[in-house]
Amino acid sequence: MKTSKYLKIAACCTVLLAAAVPSKAQLFPNTYLNIDWQIAVPVNSSFADKTSGWGMNFEGGYFVTPAITVGPFISYQTNLESIDRQTLDLGDGSVLTTNQKHALFQLPFGVTGRYNWMTDRVFQPYVGLKMGANYAEMSSYYYVVKQYSDSWGFYLSPEIGASIFPCPEYRMGLHVALYYGFATNRSDVLIYSIDNINHFGVRVGISF
């Protein structure tokens, strides 16, 4: 499943955000940086519809006002599903009998905005919205063959969450969030198709 590919993407995301956000962001009260592990649950999907923890989220922002932040984000998510042996009618008299492994990989990136409360407290809740582009790869693995299609779509993701700083003056603590993701991607592989990608999930990570 080329897990190393996703690890390389995660490393690149970290480097990009480090370049986008001022160094030692925790020393400056007008910036933040989050690095999260991500669990996603597909909604209304018949392809790769199993809950998966193969995801990460990277984001940073600047406090435009004491309550409002704006900045970049990038994340990735892979959902998997094993399909038992079955016979597929591919049309034109062609059939395929095989078991499969389905994978849906997403790479959304763009701009994130937040409205924050109690930014001088230990517990700092917020509501946020992410907007941008979403690259998606829809894949079916069988035998030693991988069949896939990729697409681009618009991405929109509202979320609620909180940063928890045991020592707020150091800007280093925990981050938790609930989010919903919607993307307009459309793809087809074999006899399967997706039209829009919907999922909700949880993020848990560290905040600076």
Secondary structure as GFF3:
##gff-version 3
##sequence-region A 1 208
A	DSSP	alpha_helix	3	20	.	.	.	ID=ss1
A	DSSP	three_ten_helix	25	27	.	.	.	ID=ss2
A	DSSP	beta_strand	31	43	.	.	.	ID=ss3
A	DSSP	beta_strand	54	63	.	.	.	ID=ss4
A	DSSP	beta_strand	68	91	.	.	.	ID=ss5
A	DSSP	beta_strand	94	116	.	.	.	ID=ss6
A	DSSP	beta_strand	123	142	.	.	.	ID=ss7
A	DSSP	beta_strand	145	164	.	.	.	ID=ss8
A	DSSP	three_ten_helix	168	170	.	.	.	ID=ss9
A	DSSP	beta_strand	173	189	.	.	.	ID=ss10
A	DSSP	beta_strand	192	207	.	.	.	ID=ss11
###
